[in-house]
């Protein structure tokens, strides 16, 4: 899968997350609970896929952010040096490393979106339950 395809897939996941939230506002508590269970199963499957694809995807987001700046500065320096040296093979290796790093970050982002979907649906479920409790309680 190309980086562009991964970005398109991530964009679709985020759009699905928004649709999921919007739809949950018009669903019963039981419907939301069923979607929460489905989202958790999907997130678990995605987590296993991500863990299987790359160890980098298992790192925590803070570690990714901290390492990214240093890696990108190093990569930019290497690219500039290699451009000057006209070393095509080294430039190709640098490009592949950068693409692999981006793919791992996108895998992590997709996993994070799956986790966000579970959290959003859990919140919708909690709100629906609280609203139902408030409606069922006698007025003061």
Residue pairs with C-beta under 8 A, 6 or more apart in sequence:
1 9
1 103
3 99
3 102
3 103
3 106
6 103
6 106
6 107
6 110
7 106
9 110
10 106
10 109
10 110
10 113
13 110
13 113
13 114
13 117
14 113
16 117
17 113
17 116
17 117
17 120
20 35
20 39
20 117
20 120
20 121
21 120
21 121
21 124
24 32
24 35
24 120
24 121
24 124
24 125
24 128
25 124
27 35
27 128
28 128
29 125
29 128
29 129
29 132
32 121
32 124
32 125
32 128
33 125
35 121
36 118
36 121
36 122
36 125
39 114
39 117
39 118
39 121
40 118
42 114
42 117
43 111
43 114
43 115
43 117
43 118
46 110
46 111
46 114
47 111
47 114
50 57
50 58
50 107
50 108
50 110
50 111
51 57
51 58
53 104
53 107
54 103
54 104
54 107
56 64
56 101
56 104
56 105
56 108
57 104
57 107
57 108
57 111
59 108
61 108
61 112
64 105
64 108
68 105
71 101
75 94
75 97
75 98
78 90
78 94
79 91
79 94
82 90
82 91
82 94
83 91
